[in-house]
């Protein structure tokens, strides 16, 4: 079968190609550029715990050397400390849930992330990266997809599927004639990367309404290794030309405001970052898909566009791998748009609803007791990966959800949400983190069995419910890995979890239930679509419209109030 064509060799395209390779699927990555990226210290990305783990599993373990996991999060308003949040930046992961600390994001220069992904791709036999290859023609037929790249490397490429990961000005999206409506210049930031000593080593800082003249409405400082900091000043939406002299004044005033006087510093890089909010009408057209900035733009109030793009790649990779290995799987492939577009639409909606509250200024809201603290919590959510602005997505309304999903909520993780990263044991006796077993193209079945860590595996493999569960797993479609864990949050002994290849919970059962487990596994692989969840095609109107699932996601955001004040 022909390889998957990935258009674009940025972090999303490279993550997708490596995720496909991990599942035995070859890909051709058509890179419009030369295959290198100019180092820009002021251009950095923040990866949540789950996306950082994914990139690490794909061969980029060294990111913890070039990036930094924050030790804490500090929020200030005027001259007061509003919030100080310690973060779990490493150590014993089994102890992390007991501490109650939020996981620390990984802050890394984007050029370092891209370089690590390129190095991993160049070592992967199933990934072919082709530089200086800009496509100008795209043709589809029932058996595959063909693209043409212009000079100097003019040639035709044949693929089984194609994914456009070619950024905000996506050529693939234009060739597919897919509209990209939304809002322009939602936020503007002046950015500087510098080396200096600040009072809060390894802590990220958000300072609202700083008391010095050039502070503006908001300034943030996010640490990197070797004493480097990225500073962002929120600018008015329009006007205010940021000259080099004005930026130097901002830097000096900000450092003096935090340190008492301007300390010695080394300026490494500067820029102006403009954020847009856009959402493509469709993310799939026959055998072609969109991912990353080609499908969505976001980033206001702390939301992370690249983080969402990497989740796109993880979601799509296992579905393409299943179709590549096992033949047509239209319902499964349709679920990519249904799940990911709904999740990003909910994120955009939460940000758009928050902006008037956070950026509206003055008025009675500033006199309401606790308003400042509520605003700070809302802003922190986006930066720290919490709430509607930042938490990992849950696909509870997925077309892949089995019937009567609500009956399978017997653990602390709701169906559709990411599973907890517990320690698991395989039948051969090897142990690992649950996330380390993901991304191999097959579902996982996890049995909660206290005591397996101290028993000889020859005994527990043939004791209790294990033989019956082994037979039930053997009857599931495809290859499913059986794992055992000592405990799982909210689960009692003999609870059985069915987990998708991307780590989202399909269902949990109070004991071994072979028939129900089989039904859920078939649904999760797209074989038995839930009759109440037929795909709904996005409209072609001028504004961003929702599928039925996206409307349900919006209803949940309104219902639980997570898009408003906490």
NORCOR-V438950 format. One record per run of one state. SS is the DSSP state (helix for helix, strand for strand, loop for the rest). FROM is the first residue (numbers start at 1). TO is the last residue. Records with the same first field share a line. If there is no record, write none. Layout:
# NORCOR-V438950
SS: FROM-TO + FROM-TO
This chain:
# NORCOR-V438950
loop: 1-3 + 8-10 + 23-26 + 31-43 + 48-48 + 58-62 + 67-67 + 70-71 + 78-79 + 89-92 + 100-101 + 104-105 + 124-126 + 131-134 + 142-143 + 150-154 + 160-161 + 165-170 + 176-181 + 196-202 + 209-217 + 224-224 + 236-243 + 260-265 + 280-283 + 286-287 + 291-291 + 295-295 + 298-299 + 303-304 + 327-329 + 360-363 + 368-370 + 385-386 + 391-404 + 409-417 + 419-422 + 427-430 + 438-443 + 449-456 + 461-465 + 475-480 + 486-494 + 500-503 + 511-513 + 525-547 + 561-566
strand: 4-7 + 27-30 + 44-47 + 68-69 + 72-77 + 80-88 + 102-103 + 106-109 + 127-130 + 135-141 + 144-149 + 155-159 + 162-164 + 182-195 + 203-208 + 218-223 + 228-235 + 266-279 + 284-285 + 288-290 + 296-297 + 418-418 + 423-426 + 431-433 + 444-448 + 481-485 + 495-499 + 504-510
helix: 11-22 + 49-57 + 63-66 + 93-99 + 110-123 + 171-175 + 225-227 + 244-259 + 292-294 + 300-302 + 305-326 + 330-359 + 364-367 + 371-384 + 387-390 + 405-408 + 434-437 + 457-460 + 466-474 + 514-524 + 548-560
